[in-house]
Amino acid sequence: MSDSEEPIEHPITSELDLHTFRPNEIGELLPEYFHECRKQGIFEVRVIHGKGTGALCRGVIAVLEKSEDVISFRGGDETEGSWGATVVKLRSNSV
């Protein structure tokens, strides 16, 4: 991002579509997003990474495995985006 570009605000919901993000952005994005979700009382988030080559999915999994905010995660079922999405369960303790 150049100095003249403003950050893009994304609404905090139970769904995060990563199609507009680069893989190198998710390491900071996901923890910040999960933190905001927990503050708003959202404890389950569907992260849409798409199917593609699997690089974005692998990056998401790597972040989730390290996150203290994450209780568990699983691949989406047929109604949630199948292997193009990951459903994340967040800790509900106070932030």
C-alpha positions in Angstrom: 0.0 0.0 0.0 1.4 3.4 -0.9 1.4 6.3 1.6 -1.5 8.0 -0.2 -3.8 5.0 0.1 -6.2 4.8 3.0 -6.8 1.5 4.7 -10.1 -0.2 3.7 -12.6 -0.7 6.5 -14.4 -4.0 6.5 -17.5 -4.6 8.6 -17.0 -7.1 11.4 -19.4 -10.0 10.8 -19.4 -13.8 11.2 -18.0 -14.1 7.7 -14.7 -12.9 6.3 -14.0 -13.2 2.6 -10.3 -13.2 1.9 -10.6 -13.0 -1.9 -9.5 -9.3 -1.9 -6.5 -9.9 0.3 -3.0 -11.2 -0.6 -1.6 -14.2 1.3 1.0 -12.0 3.0 -1.7 -9.9 4.6 -3.6 -12.6 6.5 -0.9 -13.0 9.2 -2.0 -9.6 10.7 -5.5 -9.5 9.4 -6.9 -12.7 10.9 -5.8 -12.1 14.5 -7.1 -8.5 14.4 -10.4 -9.5 12.8 -10.9 -12.3 15.4 -10.1 -9.8 18.2 -12.8 -7.5 16.9 -15.3 -10.3 16.5 -14.8 -11.4 20.1 -15.3 -7.8 21.3 -18.6 -7.8 19.4 -19.7 -11.2 20.7 -19.1 -13.1 17.5 -17.6 -16.5 18.4 -17.9 -18.4 15.2 -16.5 -17.0 11.9 -16.5 -18.5 8.4 -13.3 -17.6 6.7 -13.7 -17.8 2.9 -10.3 -18.4 1.2 -11.5 -20.0 -2.0 -10.2 -23.2 -3.5 -7.6 -22.1 -6.0 -4.1 -23.5 -5.5 -4.6 -23.9 -1.7 -1.9 -21.4 -0.8 -4.3 -19.1 0.9 -6.0 -22.0 2.8 -2.6 -23.2 4.0 -1.8 -19.7 5.2 -5.1 -19.4 7.0 -4.5 -22.8 8.7 -1.0 -21.7 9.8 -2.4 -18.5 11.4 -5.2 -20.4 13.1 -2.9 -23.0 14.6 -0.9 -20.2 16.3 -3.8 -18.1 17.5 -4.7 -18.0 21.2 -8.2 -16.7 20.2 -9.0 -19.9 18.3 -10.6 -22.9 20.1 -11.0 -25.0 17.0 -11.5 -24.9 13.2 -12.7 -27.2 10.5 -13.3 -27.2 6.8 -16.7 -25.9 5.6 -19.4 -28.4 4.8 -21.3 -28.4 1.5 -23.5 -25.5 2.7 -20.6 -23.4 4.0 -18.3 -23.4 1.0 -16.8 -26.9 1.2 -13.0 -26.8 1.1 -13.1 -23.2 0.0 -13.9 -22.1 3.5 -12.8 -22.7 7.1 -15.2 -22.4 10.1 -13.4 -21.0 13.1 -14.6 -21.2 16.7 -13.3 -18.4 18.9 -12.8 -18.2 22.6 -15.6 -16.4 24.4 -13.7 -15.2 27.4 -13.5 -11.4 27.9 -11.1 -9.5 25.7 
